[in-house]
């Protein structure tokens, strides 16, 4: 299968307090030289495949002139049916959206994060909630029928009542796709130490459970831990990540995976520029995936998806014989309501999704073939 293609546009008007991504608050005159170098990176790499999907992430790709986005797409051998671009509310216009449509961009990911102004202010977002509605309606009027809205649950000061209003307002818009992320502590963010007023763990569970209930009642399928979609509107690009399909990333800080190893670019804009100006790729490190790592990722990424994993197929792939102790551990998790397991297909339950990392660690500890005793 051909790889997905990720293109990183790092520019932002301001770094949000929770953000730990590779971003740059830089003047507009720096945009075009960066795009020139990103295109040069694609050329030097020799990438000439037909990408299965294309995803422009950031940063805020919608800050960049649509013509620059078009220049990148023109370097590709073909443009697939799913081309996504991340957009910040307040950065769209009718003419820009028209140009996106002409460029065959088919999927818009609108970074709302919240539809409550107090939430947005506390998170360091520049836009107001009205901008989400304005941009959403521009997209609809210009014919976009595949829109994702991002939300963050558990922002400082957020109460269940506030979160309920967020969900209700999103459902009024009825986007095709909704991504919901629990606020997390990221070492590289301004909130490396989370501020006062962050909800308790039990509050996060209530936020998440409420989202599951409301979105399910409105026809959204919960197909991955953080993602819901109307039928047929799942994000193919992200499914590729979770399914272990190779992907190629270009741009500062971008990661790639070729099926056997991961490699990634420098996160320094200065080094990125200097390396490409010298005619070299800006790759700074790689990781060869051992069978143990591949097995772990098959569990961790597969169980994030509602479809779960086929334990038998994984055993065949890795020449693995599950130990009796592993089956006993799986039965304990099933009896406790964390997983469903029919001897082949293994899935997290709604309860299991609330503690996904811990449940998956139990299934992997120390290895599925291990005879070491289970630890509660």
C-alpha positions as CSV (number, residue, x, y, z in Angstrom):
1,X,0.0,0.0,0.0
2,X,1.3,3.5,-0.8
3,X,2.3,5.6,2.1
4,X,0.4,8.5,3.6
5,X,2.1,11.9,3.2
6,X,2.5,14.4,6.1
7,X,3.5,18.0,5.4
8,X,4.4,20.1,8.4
9,X,3.7,23.9,8.3
10,X,5.0,25.1,11.7
11,X,3.8,28.7,11.7
12,X,1.5,30.0,14.4
13,X,0.2,33.4,15.5
14,X,0.9,32.4,19.1
15,X,1.9,29.3,20.9
16,X,-1.0,28.0,22.9
17,X,-0.3,27.2,26.6
18,X,-0.9,23.4,26.2
19,X,1.1,23.1,22.9
20,X,4.2,20.9,22.7
21,X,4.4,20.6,18.9
22,X,7.1,21.9,16.6
23,X,5.8,25.4,15.9
24,X,7.2,28.8,15.1
25,X,5.8,32.3,15.8
26,X,7.4,34.0,12.8
27,X,6.7,37.0,10.5
28,X,4.9,36.4,7.2
29,X,8.0,37.0,5.1
30,X,9.5,33.8,6.4
31,X,6.7,31.6,5.1
32,X,7.7,31.5,1.4
33,X,11.4,30.6,2.1
34,X,10.2,27.7,4.3
35,X,7.8,26.5,1.6
36,X,10.7,26.6,-0.9
37,X,12.8,24.5,1.3
38,X,10.0,22.0,2.0
39,X,9.6,21.5,-1.7
40,X,13.3,21.2,-2.1
41,X,13.3,18.5,0.6
42,X,10.7,16.5,-1.3
43,X,12.8,16.8,-4.5
44,X,16.1,15.7,-2.8
45,X,14.3,12.8,-1.1
46,X,13.3,11.4,-4.5
47,X,9.7,10.8,-3.2
48,X,7.8,9.9,-6.4
49,X,5.0,7.6,-5.1
50,X,1.3,8.2,-5.4
51,X,0.4,9.1,-1.8
52,X,-2.6,7.3,-0.3
53,X,-3.5,10.4,1.7
54,X,-2.1,13.9,2.3
55,X,-2.2,15.8,5.5
56,X,-1.1,19.4,6.1
57,X,-0.5,19.8,9.8
58,X,1.2,22.3,12.1
59,X,1.4,24.8,13.4
60,X,-1.3,26.5,11.5
61,X,-1.2,25.7,7.8
62,X,-4.1,28.0,7.1
63,X,-1.8,31.0,7.9
64,X,0.1,30.3,4.8
65,X,-1.2,31.7,1.5
66,X,-3.2,29.0,-0.4
67,X,-1.0,29.4,-3.4
68,X,1.9,28.1,-1.4
69,X,-0.1,25.1,-0.4
70,X,-0.8,24.6,-4.1
71,X,2.9,24.7,-5.0
72,X,3.5,21.8,-2.6
73,X,0.7,19.8,-4.1
74,X,2.0,20.4,-7.6
75,X,5.3,18.6,-6.7
76,X,3.4,15.3,-6.1
77,X,2.9,12.8,-8.8
78,X,-0.8,12.6,-7.9
79,X,-3.3,14.1,-5.5
80,X,-5.4,11.5,-3.6
81,X,-9.1,11.7,-2.7
82,X,-8.3,12.6,0.9
83,X,-6.3,15.8,1.4
84,X,-6.6,17.3,4.8
85,X,-5.5,20.6,6.1
86,X,-5.5,21.9,9.7
87,X,-7.2,25.3,10.1
88,X,-7.4,27.7,13.0
89,X,-10.6,29.6,13.4
90,X,-10.3,33.2,12.2
91,X,-7.8,32.4,9.5
92,X,-10.2,31.6,6.7
93,X,-11.8,33.7,4.1
94,X,-14.2,33.0,1.2
95,X,-11.4,33.3,-1.4
96,X,-9.0,31.1,0.6
97,X,-11.7,28.4,1.0
98,X,-12.5,28.6,-2.8
99,X,-8.8,28.1,-3.5
100,X,-8.6,25.1,-1.2
101,X,-11.5,23.6,-3.1
102,X,-9.8,24.2,-6.4
103,X,-6.6,22.6,-5.1
104,X,-8.7,19.4,-4.4
105,X,-8.3,19.7,-0.6
106,X,-11.2,17.6,0.5
107,X,-11.0,17.5,4.3
108,X,-10.8,20.4,6.8
109,X,-9.7,20.0,10.4
110,X,-10.9,23.1,12.3
111,X,-9.1,23.6,15.6
112,X,-11.9,24.9,17.7
113,X,-10.6,23.4,21.0
114,X,-13.7,24.9,22.7
115,X,-16.8,26.8,21.9
116,X,-16.7,28.7,25.2
117,X,-14.8,32.0,25.2
118,X,-13.6,31.6,28.8
119,X,-12.0,28.2,27.9
120,X,-10.3,29.7,24.9
121,X,-8.8,32.6,26.8
122,X,-7.5,30.3,29.5
123,X,-5.9,28.1,26.9
124,X,-4.1,31.0,25.2
125,X,-6.2,30.8,22.0
126,X,-6.5,34.0,20.1
127,X,-9.9,33.3,18.4
128,X,-13.3,33.7,19.9
129,X,-16.0,31.0,19.7
130,X,-17.9,33.1,17.1
131,X,-15.0,32.5,14.7
132,X,-15.6,28.8,14.7
133,X,-19.2,29.3,13.6
134,X,-18.2,31.9,11.0
135,X,-15.5,29.7,9.4
136,X,-17.7,26.5,9.6
137,X,-20.4,28.2,7.7
138,X,-18.0,29.6,5.1
139,X,-16.8,26.0,4.5
140,X,-20.3,24.7,4.2
141,X,-21.3,27.5,1.7
142,X,-18.3,26.7,-0.4
143,X,-19.2,23.0,-0.6
144,X,-17.0,21.3,2.0
145,X,-18.7,18.2,3.2
146,X,-15.9,16.6,5.3
147,X,-15.1,18.8,8.3
148,X,-13.5,17.8,11.5
149,X,-13.8,19.8,14.7
150,X,-11.1,19.4,17.4
151,X,-12.1,19.8,21.1
152,X,-10.0,19.7,24.3
153,X,-11.7,18.3,27.4
154,X,-10.5,19.3,30.9
155,X,-9.2,22.8,30.3
156,X,-8.5,24.7,33.6
157,X,-11.7,25.9,35.1
158,X,-13.9,23.7,32.8
159,X,-16.9,22.3,34.6
160,X,-19.2,19.5,33.4
161,X,-21.8,22.1,32.6
162,X,-19.4,24.0,30.4
163,X,-18.3,20.7,28.7
164,X,-22.0,19.8,28.1
165,X,-22.5,23.2,26.3
166,X,-19.5,22.5,24.2
167,X,-20.8,19.2,23.0
168,X,-24.3,20.5,22.4
169,X,-23.0,23.4,20.3
170,X,-20.8,21.1,18.2
171,X,-23.7,18.8,17.6
172,X,-25.7,21.8,16.4
173,X,-23.1,22.3,13.7
174,X,-22.9,18.5,13.0
175,X,-19.5,18.2,11.5
176,X,-18.7,14.9,9.8
177,X,-15.9,14.2,12.3
178,X,-15.1,15.1,15.9
179,X,-11.8,14.7,17.7
180,X,-11.7,15.0,21.5
181,X,-8.5,15.2,23.4
182,X,-8.1,15.1,27.1
183,X,-5.8,17.9,28.4
184,X,-2.4,16.4,29.1
185,X,0.8,17.6,30.7
186,X,3.4,18.1,28.1
187,X,7.0,18.9,29.1
188,X,7.6,21.3,26.2
189,X,4.4,23.3,26.8
190,X,3.9,26.4,28.8
191,X,1.8,24.2,31.1
192,X,4.7,21.9,31.9
193,X,3.3,22.1,35.3
194,X,-0.4,22.2,34.9
195,X,-2.1,25.3,36.3
196,X,-4.6,25.4,39.1
197,X,-8.1,24.6,38.3
198,X,-7.5,21.5,36.1
199,X,-10.3,19.0,36.6
200,X,-9.7,15.9,38.7
201,X,-9.2,12.5,37.1
202,X,-12.8,11.6,37.9
203,X,-13.9,14.7,36.0
204,X,-12.0,13.7,32.9
205,X,-13.8,10.3,33.0
206,X,-17.2,12.1,33.3
207,X,-16.3,14.4,30.4
208,X,-15.3,11.4,28.2
209,X,-18.3,9.3,29.1
210,X,-20.6,12.2,28.4
211,X,-19.0,12.7,25.0
212,X,-19.4,9.0,24.2
213,X,-23.1,9.0,25.2
214,X,-24.0,12.2,23.3
215,X,-22.1,11.5,20.2
216,X,-23.4,7.9,20.0
217,X,-27.0,9.2,20.3
218,X,-26.4,11.5,17.3
219,X,-25.1,8.8,15.0
220,X,-21.3,9.3,15.5
221,X,-19.2,6.1,15.5
222,X,-16.5,6.0,18.1
223,X,-13.9,4.4,15.9
224,X,-10.7,5.4,17.8
225,X,-10.1,6.5,21.4
226,X,-10.1,10.2,20.6
227,X,-12.1,10.2,17.3
228,X,-15.8,10.0,16.3
229,X,-17.1,10.1,12.8
230,X,-20.4,9.9,10.8
231,X,-20.5,6.7,8.7
232,X,-17.8,6.7,6.0
233,X,-16.2,9.8,7.3
234,X,-13.3,8.3,9.3
235,X,-9.9,9.9,8.7
236,X,-8.1,7.6,6.4
237,X,-4.7,9.3,7.0
238,X,-4.9,8.7,10.8
239,X,-6.2,5.1,10.3
240,X,-3.0,4.6,8.4
241,X,-0.9,5.6,11.4
242,X,-2.8,3.3,13.8
243,X,-2.7,0.4,11.3
244,X,1.1,0.4,10.8
245,X,0.9,1.6,7.2
246,X,4.1,3.4,6.1
247,X,4.0,7.2,6.0
248,X,6.4,9.9,4.8
249,X,6.8,13.3,6.5
250,X,8.4,16.4,5.2
251,X,9.0,19.7,7.0
252,X,10.7,20.7,10.2
253,X,10.2,18.1,12.9
254,X,8.4,15.7,10.6
255,X,8.5,12.0,11.2
256,X,8.5,9.1,8.7
257,X,8.0,5.3,8.9
258,X,8.9,2.9,6.2
259,X,7.6,-0.3,7.8
260,X,10.9,-1.3,9.5
261,X,12.3,2.0,10.9
262,X,11.2,5.4,12.0
263,X,13.3,8.5,11.2
264,X,12.7,12.2,11.8
265,X,13.8,15.7,10.9
266,X,15.5,18.3,13.0
267,X,13.0,20.4,15.0
268,X,15.2,23.5,14.6
269,X,14.2,25.8,11.8
270,X,17.7,27.2,11.5
271,X,19.2,23.7,11.1
272,X,16.4,22.7,8.7
273,X,17.2,25.6,6.5
274,X,21.0,25.2,6.6
275,X,20.9,21.5,5.9
276,X,18.6,21.9,2.9
277,X,20.6,24.9,1.6
278,X,23.6,22.5,1.6
279,X,21.7,20.0,-0.5
280,X,21.2,17.4,2.3
281,X,18.1,16.0,3.9
282,X,17.4,17.3,7.4
283,X,17.0,13.8,9.0
284,X,18.7,13.8,12.4
285,X,17.9,10.4,13.9
286,X,16.3,7.0,13.2
287,X,15.0,4.1,15.1
288,X,15.0,0.5,13.8
289,X,11.9,-1.3,15.0
290,X,12.8,-4.6,16.7
291,X,10.2,-7.4,16.7
292,X,9.5,-6.6,20.4
293,X,8.8,-2.9,19.5
294,X,6.6,-3.9,16.6
295,X,4.6,-6.3,18.8
296,X,4.1,-3.7,21.4
297,X,3.0,-1.1,18.8
298,X,0.6,-3.7,17.2
299,X,-1.2,-3.9,20.6
300,X,-1.0,-0.2,21.5
301,X,-2.1,1.2,18.2
302,X,-4.5,-1.5,17.3
303,X,-6.4,-1.4,20.6
304,X,-6.9,2.4,20.2
305,X,-9.3,1.5,17.5
306,X,-12.8,0.3,18.2
307,X,-12.2,-2.7,15.9
308,X,-9.5,-3.8,18.2
309,X,-6.8,-6.4,17.3
310,X,-6.9,-10.0,15.9
311,X,-4.7,-11.7,18.5
312,X,-4.4,-14.8,16.3
313,X,-3.1,-12.8,13.3
314,X,-0.6,-11.0,15.5
315,X,0.6,-14.4,16.9
316,X,1.1,-15.6,13.3
317,X,2.9,-12.4,12.3
318,X,5.4,-12.6,15.2
319,X,5.6,-16.4,15.5
320,X,4.2,-16.0,19.0
321,X,2.6,-18.5,21.3
322,X,0.6,-16.8,24.0
323,X,1.3,-18.2,27.4
324,X,-1.4,-19.7,29.7
325,X,-0.7,-16.9,32.1
326,X,-1.5,-14.4,29.3
327,X,-4.9,-16.0,28.7
328,X,-5.6,-15.9,32.4
329,X,-4.7,-12.3,32.5
330,X,-7.0,-11.5,29.6
331,X,-9.8,-13.4,31.3
332,X,-9.3,-11.3,34.4
333,X,-9.5,-8.1,32.4
334,X,-12.6,-9.3,30.6
335,X,-14.3,-10.3,33.8
336,X,-13.5,-6.9,35.3
337,X,-15.2,-5.3,32.3
338,X,-12.1,-3.7,30.7
339,X,-11.9,-5.8,27.5
340,X,-13.9,-8.0,25.2
341,X,-12.1,-11.1,23.9
342,X,-13.6,-14.1,22.0
343,X,-10.3,-15.9,21.7
344,X,-9.3,-14.0,18.5
345,X,-10.7,-10.4,18.4
346,X,-9.6,-8.4,21.4
347,X,-11.2,-4.9,22.0
348,X,-11.4,-2.4,24.8
349,X,-14.8,-1.7,26.3
350,X,-16.1,1.7,27.1
351,X,-14.7,1.2,30.6
352,X,-11.4,0.0,29.2
353,X,-11.0,3.1,27.0
354,X,-11.0,5.3,30.1
355,X,-7.8,3.4,31.3
356,X,-6.5,2.3,27.9
357,X,-2.8,2.7,28.7
358,X,-3.0,0.7,31.9
359,X,-5.1,-2.0,30.3
360,X,-2.7,-2.3,27.3
361,X,0.3,-2.4,29.7
362,X,-1.3,-5.4,31.5
363,X,-1.8,-7.2,28.2
364,X,1.9,-6.6,27.3
365,X,3.5,-7.1,30.7
366,X,6.2,-8.3,30.5
367,X,5.4,-9.9,27.1
368,X,2.3,-11.9,25.9
369,X,4.5,-15.0,25.8
370,X,5.9,-14.5,29.3
371,X,5.3,-17.0,32.0
372,X,5.9,-14.3,34.7
373,X,3.1,-14.0,37.2
374,X,0.4,-11.4,36.8
375,X,0.7,-8.4,39.0
376,X,-2.4,-6.5,40.0
